[in-house]
Amino acid sequence: MSHIKIYKIILIIMLIIASVVCFNRHVRRSSARKFADFHCYYVTGQRVLAHENIYISRDNKIAEFRYSPFFAVIMSRFALLDEKNANIIWYLLNFSLLMISFILLKKIVFPQKFAFGKIVLLYFLTYVATVRLIFNNLDTGQANILMMSAIIIGLYLIIKKKEFLGAAFIAFSIMIKYTPIIFIFYFLFKKKFKLSLFILFFVLLYILLPSVILSFKTNIDYLKNMSYYLTHSTILDEMTLYDYDNQSLVSLFYRFFTPFRFYENAPRMFLNLADLSVKNIQLITSLIMLSIFTAIVLPFRKKTNNNFYQHIDYSLLFICLILLNLNAWIHNYIFLTMSFFLIIGYLILTNFKDRVTLILIIIAHFLNLLTTKELFGKNLAYIAHFYSPHIFSALIIIFILLRLKFSKKEYF
């Protein structure tokens, strides 16, 4: 038997063991978490079947449902099953989509053939870089993996010149959370008008589809309730924005630049650097987002057919899904996956000669680990949250990607 076949068998065995361990961990933890995300989707699905209101602010039974009626109808199919069995199916679906996403990322970002050893190294290092984020999503039953895989599948189809189908998947992700709408603006700036129209068409279709199951009136009522709910739920509560678990860009500015009101047990070394108004914070975060988006739509290079630069843009757009979210908990950072994959692949193909990128990506990974209680203890992890290490990790990765994008060197 060749060495490559042996390595493949070992890799498959390791993947199976990791899958079983992760699944057992999920089943053990999920039953005790009534405010976990899948439980929220499941109960919402039950309410859809009963034609009850699904947008309840400060719901004392489940975490608030902040998604579209279309997504609620999809989750109502799970509510036809016992919750334990539905939870298992949801987990297996997300795990499968995660595997598909990793396979497609290789086809999208690095279509050239890798030596088998380099492929293993690429997947292994990307897994190491994202494993905590993956576990967090699988444990809570979050919808981010579904959302991320829909975008990746959509981008793969778009690259394969199947824009209509690709648009259907991008639009599907928008119906889970609003943030992927940034892809429409990107395609518009890149003068891909037909693709943008396809996405908008499917968004409208998905908005109307629940009427087939619920009736037109019920669907309209849900849409009206959602519109009111998005400005009156806990999304915009100061408690949520100050929450140390909230690793959003706006939350960072609240904690750093306004008086710290809610957490008397905040770290003693925590200092407020200024006293800014809410309007000033909104202005600053908006300018930062505008600057990043401007850098994304700027031409990456004159006269080059190297798609590597195109995928830098897509990786940056994924990070924008985090930055645009006012409530970016740690599970949102799984959208860093494409960035880690691209940067690690770049380092492998260049034999790790770019020391600056290597050091920065290690720092970015370390920052994502800082809030891990199992590694650093509960107290240190708690303190680390106040300083928003995850958002700094994302900002470092943005710097790496822009540095590669605007470099004068031609890669590969």
N, C-alpha and C positions, 0 to 999 in steps of 0.2 A: 504493500500500500504506500502511495506517495506521501511526502510530508504535507502537501497541500490538503489532501483528503483527510489526513489525521487532524490537521488544524481545524478543518471544517467541522468534523465530528465533535471535537472538543468545544468549539464555539457554539454548536447547536445544543450540546449538553449543558453548557454554562447558561445559555439563554433559557432553557427549560427550567433549570434550578432557580434562576432569578425570577422567572415568571411565577413559579409555584410559591416562592417565599413572599413575593409582592402580593399575590392573590390572598394568601392566608392572612397576611398583615391587614389587608383591606377589609376582609370579612370580619376579622376580630374587632377592628376599630369602628367600622361603620355602624354596627348595631347599637353602639353606645352614644352615637352622635345624632341626636334628633334635629339639630340645626345644621347638619351637613348639607351640602349642595344637592346631592341626589334626592335626599328626603324632601327637600323643597320642591324639586321638579316632580316628584312622585305625587305629593299631596296636591300640588297645583294641577296635575293631570287628573286627579280624582275630582277636583272642583270643576274642571272643564267638562268632564263627563256629566256632572250634575248641573251644568250651566250656571254655576255660581260665580261670583266676582273673584277674579284671581289677583287683583292689584290691591292688596291690603297693606296700608302703611303701618309700620310698627306692629307687624303680625306677631302675636304672642305664642303661636303654635309652631311656626317654621320661620326660617330666614326669608326675608322679603323676596318675592319673585320679580325680577327686573328685566324680563325678556319679552319678546314679542308674542302675540297670540299664536302666530305660526309655530313657534317653538313649543308653546304650551300644548298645542294640539298634537305635535309629534310625541311629547312626553306623556300625553294621555293614553297612548297605545301601551306604554309600560304600566300604567295604572290599571290595566285590565288583568294584570298578573298579581300574584302575591308579591309584596314588596321585597322580600328576601330574594326570590327568583328574578325579579325585575332588576334588582341591584347587581346580581351576578351577570346578567345579560348586558347591562350597561357597562360594567367593568370590562368584560370580554370584548365588547364593541370598541371601547376606547383603547384597550391594549392593542387590538388588531390594527386600528387606525394609526396608532403610534408607530407600529412596525412598518406599515405602508408608507408613512410620512418619511421615515428614515431611508427607505429604499428609493423613494422618488427624489429625495434631496440629492442623493448621489447622481441620479439621472439628470437632474436639473442643473446642479452647480458644477459637477465634474463629469461631463459625459465621456471624457476621454478615459481610456482603460488605465486602471491602477494595477500595480502588482498586488497579488493577494495579501501579502503582508501589510502593505500600506492601507488597503481597504479595512483590514482588521484594526489597524492602529487608528484610522480615521473614526470608525464607529466606536471603538473603545474609549478614546479620549473625549469624543462628543458625549458619550454616555456618562463618563465621569463628570463632565462639566455640567450636565443637566439632570443627573439622577435624583438629586434632592427635589428639583422642580417637578420631575415626573411623578415621584412618589407622592408629593403633596397633592397633585391633581387627581391621581388614582385613588388616594385615600379618601378624599372628600367627595369624589364623584363629580368634580367640576366639569363644565362644558368646554373648557379651553382646548382640550385635545381635539374634540370634534371640530371646533372652530379653526384651529391651526391646520388640521389635516384637510379640511374643505378648501382652505386657501392654497395649500401646497398642491393639491390635486388640480385646482383651478389654474394655477400658474403652469403646471406641467402640461395641461391641455392647451393653454394659450401658446406656449412655446412650440407645441406640436401643430400649431395652426388650426386648432379646433376651438375657436374663440367663443362660439355660441355655447358649447358645453362648459367651457372654462368659466364663462360669465355666470352660468347657473350655480356653480360651486362658490364663486366669490360672493354672489348675492345671498346664498344660503348662510354664509358666515356672518353677513351683515344682519341677518334676521336673528342671529343668536345674540350678538352685541353690536352696538352701533359703530364701534371704532373702525372696523374694516372699510367704512365708507371712504377713508382716505385713499384707498386704491382707485376709486373712481376719479378723484381729483388728480391723482398722479397720471392716470391714463389720459385724462383730458389735457393736461399740460404736455404730455408726450404726443399729442395729436392723434391718439387712438380713439377717435370719436365713435366708430362703430362698436368697438368693444365696450366703451362706456355706456352707450345706448342699450346694448345687450344686458349689461348688469342692471341698469335701471329698469328695464323691462321685467327681468326676473324678480327684482325687489317688489315691484308693483304686483306681479303675479302671486308672490308669496304672501303679500299683505291681504290679497283677496281670497286666497285658497281656503282659509278656515271657514269661510261662508258656506262652502260645500258641505261641511260636517256640522257646523254650529248653527247655521242660518245666517243670512246677511245681517239681520238686526243684532243678533248676539255678537257677531264679529265687530260691527260698528261700535257697539257698547264697550267692548273690550278695548278697542283702539282709543275711544274717548277717555276711558278710565286710565289707560296707560299714559296718555298725553298729560293728564292732570297729575298722575302719580309720580312721573319722572321729576317733577319740580316740587313735590310735597312729601316724598319719602325720605328715608334717612340718608340717601345719597349725599345730600347737601348739608346735613346736620354738622354743626361744629364738632360735636363729639366724634363723629365718623372721620372728619377731616384731620382732627388732632390725634386720632387713634394711633398708637405707636406701631400697630401691625400694618397700618396703611402706608405702603411704600410707593405712593404716587408722587409725582413731581409737585403738585399743588400742596400735598400734605407736608413735604419737606419744607416748603417755604412757610407754611403755617407754623411749623415747629421751630424753625430757625429765626423767623423774622416777625413774630407776634408774641405777646405775653403768653406764657404757658399756663393755661387755666385749669385744665381738667385733671392733670396727673400730679398729685402732691408728692408721689413717690418717684418722680422723674429723677434721673441721675444727677448727683450734685454737681458734676463737672459740666452739665448741660447749660449752655449760655444762649440767651436770645441776642442775636447780633444786631437787631434793629426792632423798631416798632412800626411796621407797615400796615396800612389799611388793607381791607379785603380787596378793594378796587385795584390797588397797586400790585397786590399779589397776582390777581387775575391778569393784569396788564403784563407783568414780567413773564409769567408762564406762557401767555399767548405769544409774546415776542420770541421766547425761546423756541416754541413749537414752530412758529413761522420761519425762524432762521434755519432750523433743522430741515423743514420741508423744502425751503428754497435750495439748500445744499443738495437735497435729494434730486430735485428736478433739473438742476444744472447739468449741462452736458458732461458726461464722465470722461470723455477723451475724444480728440479729433481723429477722424478717419481710422477707426479700429473696428474690427469684426469680432473682437474678443468678448464673448457673452459673460465672462467673469465679472465685468463691470456692471452689467445689467443686474446681475444677481446681488451685487453690493446694494443697489437701490432697493431691491425687494427685501433684503435683510434689514435695511434701515426702516422700511415701511412697517415691518413686523415690530420693531422697537417702538415705533410711533403708536402701536396699539396699546402699549403699556403707558406711554407718556400722556396719551389722550384720556386715559381712564382716571376719573377722580377717586375711585376706590380700588387702587391697584394693590391687592394682597399678593402674597408671595407666589400663589399659583399662576398669576398673570405673567410671571417672568419666564414661563415656558416658551413664550414668544421669542426668547433669545436663542432658541435652538438653531434656527437657520444661520444666525450670526456666528455662533460657536462652530457650527459645521463648516461654514465657508472659511473662517479664519484658521481653524485647525487644518483643514485641507490645504490651504495656501501655505502654511508653515511646513507641512509634510512635503509638498511638491518643491519647496525651495530649500529643503533639508535644514529647516530651522535656522537659517542664516540671518533672518530679520530679528535681531535680538530685542529691539524696541517693542515690536509686536508681541513677541514671546513673553516678555516681562509683563506687559500691560494685560495680556489675556489671562495670565496667572493671577495677577492682582484682581482682575474682574471676577474670576472664579472664586478667589478667596473671600471677597466681599459678599458673594452670595452664600458662603458657608458661615459667615460670622454670626448669623442668628440661629444656628443649629444648636439646640440645647444638648443633644447627645455628644457633640464635639467640644463645646466650649462651656457647658454648664448653664443652668437656668439663669443665674444672675447676670453673667457676662452677655448671654444672648439677649436678655431683656434690655440691658443697657444699650447694646448695639442697635436695636430697633429704632431708638430715638434719633440716631444719626443717619437713618435712611441708607444703609450700605447698598441695598439692592438698586436704588436709583443711581447711585454713584457708579455701580457696576455697569448699568446700562449706558451711562454717559461716557464711560471709558471705552466701551465697545463702539459707540457712535464715533468717537475720536479715531479709533483704529480703522474703522471702515472708511471714513472720510479721508484719512491719510492714504489709504490704499487707492481710493477712487481718484484722488487728484495728484497722485504720484506721477512723475514723468517716466517711470519705468514701465515697460510692457511685460506683463506676467504671462508665463507659459506660452 
